[in-house]
Amino acid sequence: CGPYEDELKSLPNTICTGWLDGEELTTAYASSDIFLFPSALETFGNVTLEAAASGLPLVVEAGCSGHLVIDGANGFACPEGDEEYFYQATLELLVNHSLREQFALESRKHSFNFEKRAVMRNMLKNYEEVTDEFYSKYN
């Protein structure tokens, strides 16, 4: 919870878990309704991808984990530092149950694009296209 831990812990329905992994992490994702990740830095987005694979609608900062969000389909990619946008996006998912369910399904589906076999297939396809382009141009 960072520097606001005491203030956040005083809010209703708020839990500051600290570091989780394994079964505890799986349980936390399964117990959640929305994944809110306002961080400005995440090298790839593992936590966002884990949340998506767990079927959670995503609310993230566009410049951080935005590459894992189809804005308006599986979550919201919020402009950097725009607290009001984060608030409105989160509120929309809290009050709109059908949108939350729709985003959750799409989030899980989209996460399969990052499964290792899918990544390898895509990488091989890209190599093949580049190789074909090279040989057609220089052969």
SULRAWO-V947885 format. One record per pair of residues at least 12 apart in sequence whose C-alpha atoms are under 7 Angstrom apart, sorted by the first residue. I is the first residue (numbers start at 1). J is the second residue. Records with the same first field share a line. If there is no record, write none. Layout:
I = J ; J
This chain:
1 = 16
29 = 51 ; 54
30 = 54
33 = 56
34 = 56 ; 57 ; 58
35 = 51 ; 56 ; 57 ; 58 ; 59
36 = 58 ; 59 ; 60
37 = 59 ; 60 ; 61
38 = 60 ; 61
39 = 61 ; 64
40 = 61 ; 63 ; 64
41 = 64
42 = 64 ; 65
45 = 65
48 = 65
49 = 68 ; 111
52 = 107 ; 108 ; 111
53 = 107 ; 108 ; 111
54 = 108
55 = 104 ; 105 ; 107 ; 108
56 = 104 ; 107
57 = 74 ; 75 ; 100 ; 103 ; 104 ; 107
58 = 74 ; 75 ; 76
59 = 75 ; 76 ; 77 ; 89 ; 90
60 = 76 ; 77 ; 78
61 = 77 ; 78 ; 79 ; 80
62 = 77 ; 78 ; 79 ; 80
63 = 80
73 = 103 ; 106
74 = 103 ; 104 ; 106 ; 107
75 = 103
76 = 89
